[in-house]
């Protein structure tokens, strides 16, 4: 009987010691935090805001669970859920980061495409102006020059938005420039259509 | 006795199973919060109100995870249900956040819509006035800039990003204000009663000269775009004219596209074979007053030292389908030019003024632009 009691006490002590050794999965928690941070750096808060907000929520839940376990008497601490949450958060963060990167690249590509279209439209208007025949109506065409200068200056704003990775603004600016440039080109062509080659007068 | 114990155990088991089947959190509560989340996403809150949405969504995600992972979901009826309490609080806060964001969106949408309409109106008014006053007055880059900003603002509005639309529209409004100020500065003299009185005096003196010398005289009113032929102090006829592309300004340097203002005389008459413009009357621009102003502008640094005063200002013809503007000359339709040409001689005075009355188109346009600026 005495021997039996010793065995029970020994087993209980082993169990308590083993339970007391339970430690939070710091490396996995850090990995989860790092993955969420990385997702933000990849632009998830802008390009996948819903998913990113949920990620932050999971991180909060993880920390709450961690705090709850840490507040318990050591033998009763169980970090299994914390570990599970940390692992799933890190996995989801990687997926969100990847999706955000893709969306960001798509937005960048669309903005760059719009920029190129705008640059071509401005260049086309400028070429029309330069190649306009010398004549009395050159005066009318010359007055459009300031419009083209304004458009050229605005192209720099598109680049500034691209540099700031504000692709939405870059795209909106580029589209506006393209639209305006086309209108000006049409105006120049209309003015040129009226031109009759004449000797230029000094004014 | 055994039967009583058996009944008690049965009742306990039934109660126990009933209790154990009761979910810790009512499913409809979770559905309601999920619905709020969807509504917030559908109005674009993650983009337009990221902080508020993140605060809600992060709590929602945290609670969802905790509800899903907590083992202790089955509670005794007397146990407090913290999750449910927290979820109810989140639902209340989410509902309030949704209402707040919706209200803000509605306000922003309305402000942006109204501002875009106002700016459309202002830009259109400015363009119409500029067009009426003579196409392509050199306004500078601001109008183009304002137009571009307005297009961007409309683009953001279409995407539902009202805050950004409003912000870009405000930039457009500032740019338009700058333009209206510049325009006012350039054309203010048309609304200046003393300047208009001086112009009227010049015109009256020219008409008087025509009367006393029993000779023809030409009067050009730039704002009216009209050339009047006088003989013996009497107006014979008036003709529409086209001016420089910057014709409402007073000419100062070569290439400014402005049409000069002042008292001039015809110095040469060019017949059909002497000019590419049907017939032409060469004026004595620059006269002494023009040269004085030009030199003063050079001295003050208003124009570069290398600037040239220009010349070859003529009254000439052009077929009616030809150019709508000149580089600074006064252009008549060929048939009118033929008449004028036949009635004047070398030495005929030509007085070119901005306006003859204070209530001219430009003065009225400037007043309207000012009103719009004040209202904006």
Interface residues (C-beta under 8 A of the other chain):
Chain A: X45 X46 X49 X50 X52 X53 X54 X55 X56 X57 X58 X59 X60 X61 X62 X64 X65 X81 X84 X85 X135 X136 X137 X138 X139 X140 X142 X143 X144 X146 X147 X149 X150 X151 X153 X154 X168 X169 X172 X173 X175 X176 X177 X179 X180 X194 X195 X196 X198 X199 X201 X202 X203
Chain B: X41 X46 X47 X50 X53 X54 X56 X57 X58 X59 X60 X61 X62 X63 X64 X65 X66 X69 X135 X136 X137 X138 X139 X140 X141 X142 X144 X145 X147 X148 X149 X151 X152 X155 X156 X159 X161 X164 X168 X244 X245 X246 X254 X255 X257 X276 X277 X310 X311 X312 X313 X314 X318 X321 X322 X323 X324 X325 X326 X327 X328 X329
